[in-house]
């Protein structure tokens, strides 16, 4: 008799908009809720904006456990690492392991996560890049800085005759897919990106020349409104997630419908996170925000 494949745990993404300047006291409040090793690393970072992004990324997994599984006291959660270096949160209930990944850039901190058995949720990755060029850097120079991470197939997608905005979006798609995949495996930052060959038009990926199977890649854009010096500024980010599903093939999901995306991507702000730290944990399992 043919066995039914277990249902894949649904993927959820939180997008935190760092929509305003954070006060030192607020950063200190968030820091108190992360583990001691992360606290020490955050204190060593000299760039306070980068330090807060790091603290927020370390805080989000704890907020998920706090709000989704209030029946499990924090003392029963254990931050664990696989042999390959992939972070996850273990729990006494084998069906409540939290697989997660975080990423950040400028005004955005993101987390992708799923609950389930370890084998179903541990290999999750997310990466984000702002769809904007650094000030004063021409598009061509910016792209050239990343060519060592691209294959010949990928370079052919960045035809110099295309509009700069199109080339930038394609580059960010390629880099975020690769980074999300590397994060999902728990590989170190020094992993050779050129070993991964993404053929976006054909929606295939090869690693070391072999076709990659069993993975799900989701791609979407996040549009944010942030206040800078009293002015509301719009920023756009390319986001990509990678999840190992165990299928025979690899699938790409291009999420462009806002209503569909709202089923699994949830936008919150710095104030939402800060408010959650001073309020009781939620017991409603349908809650999707801290």
N, C-alpha and C positions, 0 to 999 in steps of 0.2 A: 504494500500500500504506500502511495506517495505521501511523504510527510509535508505538512504545511510549514512554510518558513515563518519563524517568529516575526511578529509585527515590529517594524523598526521604531525605536523611540523617536518622537517628533523633535525636530531641531527648533530651538528658540534663540533669537538674537536680541540682545539689548543694545541700543544705541544711546549712549549718554552724551548729551550736548553740554559742553563746558561753556555755557552761554553768558558767563559774566566773570569778572575778576573774583577770585576766591580769597577771603581773608585768612590770615595766619592761624587764627583760632579755629576756623572751619577745617583747615588742612590738618591741624593737630587732632581734631575730633575724629576725622576719618582714619588717621594714622593709628589711633588707639585700638581700632577694630581689626587690624591686620596682624599677621604673625610676627614674632620678634625679629626673625631674620629679614623680613621685608621692611620692617621699621628701620632696621639698621642701614639697609641699602638706601632707603628713601632719604635718610638723614645725611648720607654721603653725597647725594646728588646736589651739585651747586646751582643748577638751573631749577628754580622753584616751580616754574610751570611744568617742566618735565617731571619733577618730583611728584607733583599732584596728579599728573596723568598716571604715573606708575602706581601711586597709592590707590587711586580709583580703580585701576585694573585689578589690583590685588584684593580690593574690598568687594567687588561684585560677586565673586563665587560665594563668599560668606553670606551675602545678602540673599542669594538664591536659596541656600540651605536654611537660612533663618526664616524666610517667608513661606517656603514651600513645604518644609518638613519640620514644623514646629514640634511634632511629637518626638523628634529625636533631639536630645539636648546637645549643645555644641561640644561637650566633652566626649561625645561618641563619634564625632566626625574626625577623620584623620586625613591630613594632606599627604598624599602619597605620590610616588614617582615610579614609572615603569622602568625596566632595565634599559630601555632606549632613551629615557629621560623625559617621558611625557607625564605632565602633571595631571592629577585627578584627585577627587575627594572620595575616600572610602567611607563606608558606614556599616553598621552591624547587619543591616538589611541588604542582602545581595542584589535586590531589585531597585535599590535606591542609591546606587553609585552615581556620582555626578562627574560626567566628562565635560570638559570645558576648554576654552581657549580665549585669550584676550589679545587685543591689539589697539593701538592708538596712533593718532596723528593730529597735531594742532588742536582743534577744538572738539575733537571726537574721541571717545573711548568706547570700544565695542567688546562685547562678550557673546560668544556662541556656546550653547550648552545643551545637554540632554541628560535625562535621568533613565537609568535602566541597569542591566547587567553590565559588568565591566567590559566584556568583549564587544558589546554593542555601542558603547558610548565613549570609550577611552580615546579613540582616534578621531578627534575633532580639531579643526584649525580655522582661524579667521585672520584676515589681514585687511587693512584699510590704507588708502592713499588719497590725499587731497588732489582733486583735479584742477590744479593750478601750478603754474611755474614759479619757482623761487624768484623773488624780486631781482630784476636786472639780469636774469639768465635767459638767453635765447633758447627757443624750443630745441633747436638742433644740438646745441651744446649740452642741454639737459639729457637728451636721449643718448648722445654719445657716451655719457658717463655710465650708462647701464648696458652698453653693448656687450660687455664681457659676460653678462648674465644671460645672454640670448643665444639661441641657435640660429643657423642660417634660415630655417623655416620661419622663425619668429621675426627675424630682421626683415624678411620679405614682406611682412604685414605692415611694416612701418615705412611705406613708400614715401619718399621725401616730397612727392608731388601732391600728397594729400594735405588737407588743411591741418594746421598745427593742433587744433582742438581734437581732431580725429586721431592723430598720431599719439597725442598725450593720453587719450582715453584707452587706446589699444595697448600702449606701454603699461599703463596702470593695471589693466586687466591681466596682462601676462605676469607682471611681477606679483600681484596680489594672489593670483592662483598658485603660483609657485611657492610663495611664502606660506600661504594657508596649508598647503600640502606638507611642507617641511615641518611646520608647527604640529600638524596632526600626527606626524610620526615621532615627534620629540627629538628631531635632529638638531644639532648645534647650529648657531648662526653662520658658521663658516662653510656650510654645505655648498657645494658647487652647483649653482643654478643652471649652468649650461648642460648638466646631465639630464635635465627635464626639458622635454621638447613638446610645446603646446601648439597643436594645429587647431586654432580657433574655428576657422570655417568648417572643418570636418568634425569638430568637437571630439578630438582624440588627443591623448597624451601618451608619450613614451618616456620611459626612464631608463637610461643606459641602453637605448635602442629597443627596449621591449615594451609592448603595449601595456598600458596600465588598466587593470580591470577592478571592478568592485567599489569604485568611488563615486560619490555624488558631489558635484561642485555647483554651488549657487552663487549667482552674481547679481548685484543690484547697486543702485546709487542711493546715497543718503544726502538729502538737501537740508541744510541747517540754517537757522537764523541766530547769529550771535551779536552781542553788543560790544563794540570796540570804540572807546573814547566817546561814548554817548550816542553812537550811530549804530543802527541795525544793519548788519552785513550778512549777505547770503554766501554760504560756502557749500561746495558739492564734493562728495567723496565717493570713490570707487571702493566697494566692499565685496569680498569673496570669502566663501566658506568652503571647507573640504571636510567630508565625513566618509569614513569607511563603512560601506553597507554590506559588503560581501557578495554583491551581485557578480554575474559573469562579465557584464559590460560596465563602462564608466558613463555617467550621465551628467549633462550640463542643464541647469535650470536657470533661464534668464528671466529674472523677476522684474517686470516693468509695470504691472497693474498694482496700483496702490492698495486697492481693496484686498487683493490676494496676498500682498506682502504684509498687510496688517494682521494676518492670521499667525504670523510667526516672527515678524520684526516689530519691536516695540520701542518707541522713542520716549526717553525720559530726560530730565535735566539734572543739573547739579543740585538744585533745591529739592528735587524729589528724593535724591539719595540722602541728602543731609537730614531731611525730615524723617526718613525711615529710621535713622539712627536714634532718634529721640522719641519714637513711638513704639508701642508693643508690636511684636511680630504678628503677621496676619495668619489666620487659620484657614482662610478660604483658598482651596487648592486651585481655583481658577484665577487667582490674582497673578498678574503678569508684570507688575511694577513693584519696586521695593516698598 
